[in-house]
Amino acid sequence: MFDLEKRDIARFWSKVAKSGKNECWPWTAKSKHWLGYGLFTIANGKPGGIKVVSSRIACFLEHGPAPELKPHALHSCDNPPCCNPKHLRWGTQKDNASDAKERNRLKNPPRVWDNPIWKERALSVKKRGVDASCSSLDEPQVREIWSRWLGGEGSSSISRSMNIPHHVVYDVCRGRSYRELDGAPSVAELKAVRKPAGNPALQEGQVREIWRRFLSGESNARIARDMGISELVSYDVCRGRSWRHLPDAPSLQLLKQGGKRRGFNQFG
């Protein structure tokens, strides 16, 4: 783990104030981490060497290299500068957190959004919209979606023609994304666009043909088969569940009276 010579070990202990067997042995050198842990320099072939936390060196000298998945030197004394091997053991981050919880010193890190200064700084550098790394659209595409949506085209049609996933197009159409672009329509303006209720798989001419044939006595199943559409789609039209927004749509009462009646008549 650490390639230490005898002179390195002697140099290390010269920076530790040893005392009683069960007392803390504090790190006395000036080189310290901002949390209070001592820092010991090891020559590893690099200019200036590397700095290692002193408690890790002490734990290594007493207990040997850290076992796999246990890279932390844990203090039983809760004293960061302490280098007494009797107060140290190898453990995982989970062990470290469990010790902190048992000793009532576990604190959640401060959240960025709770600090006004941090929040402002984070928002100032955060990329949004087409500049964000996760953006799948460029500005011309976004503006085309707005134009077509406000012009009356549905999000499904826009998605198919532009080969863009529907959820991406829908978020743009509803004002959930790319609102920071100059000249972006307001959320209220985007939400004010209402598409008429009705199955987009049908055209108005097909709907009127379904009504005509159903009111003349044909069954829903035959109409669907002849027109090459789903029986569920045809049934919703025949029962007045869709396309009622058309000005010449038959009333629900008239539709319920039309069509072929169900039942069996083996003598008919």
N, C-alpha and C positions, 0 to 999 in steps of 0.2 A: 504493500500500500504506500508506504513512505520509505525511501532509500536514505536511511540516516546512518552516519558514521559516529564513532564514539565521541568525536569532538563536537558533532552537532547535538548529541544528547547532552553532553556537558554544558554546552552553550544554552540549551533550552532550560535546563534546571537552574542555571545561574540567574535566570529571569523570573524565577518563581520563589515566593517567600514561603518556605516550608515551616510548619509549626507542628502542633500535636497531630497524632495519627488520625483522629476523627474531626479535626478542625479544617476549615477552608484554607487552601493554599493559593493566595491571589497572585495574579500575573502582575509583575512590577514594571515591566518595560513600557515605554511610551507608545509603542505601536499597538493600537487597540481598534477594534471595530466600534462603530458608533453606538452599538447596543451594549458595549462593555466587554465583549469577548477579546481576549488577547490575540495578537497576530504574530506568528513566528515565520521568519523567512527561511525557505529551503532552496538551496542551489540545485536547479534541475537542468542546467545547460542553457537556460535562457538568460539574457541580460537582466540582472537584478533579481533573478530567481522568482519564486512564487510565495505568496503569503498564505499560510494555513492557520485556521483557528487553533489556538493553543490547547484547548480542551480536547480536540481531536488527536493532537500529538500525545498528550498525557494518556488518553484512553488507549491509543495504539501501543504505547510502551508498556502498559499494564496488562491489557486484555488481548493484544495482538490485532491483526487486521480485522476490519469490520466484516461481519458475516454478510452474505448476499442479501440484498433488499433491506439492510439495516445500516444506512450510511450516516446516521446522526449519533453524536456523542451527547447523551442525556445527563443532566445534572440532577442529583437527588437533593441538592442543597438549594436549588433555585438561585445560585449565585454565578452569573456569567463569567467573571474573571477567575473563578476557582479552577485549579488544575490538580486537585487532590484525586488520584486515581480511584480512591475508595468512594468518592462521590460521583463517579462516572460509570456509564455503561453504554453499550451500543444498543440502538433502537431505531424503529421506523418513525416516520412523521406521524403516523397514527398513534404510536406510543407517546410521542411528544405531546400531541394534542390531548390525549387521555390524562397525562400527568397534569397539564395545565388546567383541565376541567376539574379534576379532583382537588386541586389546590386553589380553585376559585380565582384564577388569573387568566382565563381564556376570554379574549375579547375579539369581537368581529372587527375586521378592518373598516375604516370609515368609507362610506360610499361617496363616489364622486358627486352624485346629484344632490347630496345633502350639504355640500359646501358651495356657496355661490361663486367663489373665485375659481374653484376647480371646475365647476359646471360650465362657467363662461369660457374657460380655457379649452375644455374638451369640445365644446360646440364650435369654437372658433377654428379648430383644426380638422373637425370631422367633415368628410366629404359626403355630399348628398346628391340625390338625383342621378343624372347621367354621368357625373364625376365619381360616384361611388364605385368601389371595386366589385360590388355585387350587382351592378346595374346591367340589365340585359337589353336595354333599349338606348337608342341615340335620340337626340333632340328632334330631328325631322320625323322620326317614327311616332314620338309622343304627340307632336302637334298634328300629325295626320289622324291619329286616333281621336283626338279631341274634335277635329273638324268633322270627321265622319259620324261620330257619336252625336254631336250637336245638330248635325244635318238629318238625324232621324234613323241612322243605321244602327242595328243591334250589335252588342258586343260579340256575340257568337259569329256573326257574319264577318266582322272586322278581324276576329281571330283567325278564321279560316283563310280569308283572302291575303292576310299579311303573314301567315304562317308563324303566329306568335301564340304561346299558350294562353288559354282563355282567362285564367286567373290573373295573368299579368295585364291583359287588356282591360279586364273588369276593374282592377284597382285604379288604373288610369282614368277610366270612364266615371268612376265614383269619387274621384278626388282623393284617393288614399295614397297616391305616390306622385312624384315629380311636380308638386305644387309650388316648388321654389323657382321654377322657370319664369322668366319675364313674360307677362301677358297671359299667364295661366288662368283659365276660367275658374271662377269661385266654386266652392263646394256646393253652394246653394244652386248655382246655375247648372252644374252638372247633374245634381240630383233632381232638378226640375224636369229633366228629360224623361218622359214616361213612354215606354213602348207599349203599344196596344196588346192586350191579352190575346193569346191565340198560339197554336202550335206553328213554329216557323217552318215545319216540314211541308206545310200546305200553302197554296196560293188562294186568293180570294175567289177566283173562278172555280177552283176545285171545291171549295167550301160550299158555294152556291149550288154546284152540281150534286153534292152530297145531300143538301137539304131538299132539292127537287126530287131526287130519286127516293129518298126516305119518306117524304110526304105523299109520294105516289104509291107507296105500299111495299117498296123493296126492303129486304132485310139488310141490317148493318153488315153482316158477314159477306153477303153477295156484293154490296157496294165496295167494301174494302178489297175484296178479291179482284173485282173488275178494274179498280183504279190503281191496284198495286200498292196499297198503303196498309198500315197496321190496323187491325180491328179496333184496338184501343183508341187510336187517333180518330177513326171514323165514328166510334161510339160516343166520344166526348162531343163531337160536332152534332151528332144526331140527338143527343140528350140535352143540348143547350149548355154544356159545361165549358165550352170554349167558343171563341169567335162571335160572341154576342154583342160585341162593340160595333159590328157592321150595321149601318142604318137600316138595311132591309132584312135584318135577321128575324126569323119567325119567333113568335113568343114561345115560352116554355110550355104553355098549355097546348099549343098547336103541335109542338114537337112530340109531346107525350102521347098525343092522339094518333100520330102518324106511325108509319112503319109496319112491319109484319108482327103480328101478335105471337107471343110464345105459347106453347102447348102442343099436345099431340092429338091428332084427329085421324085415326086409321080408316075412317069411313068417308073422309072428305074428298 
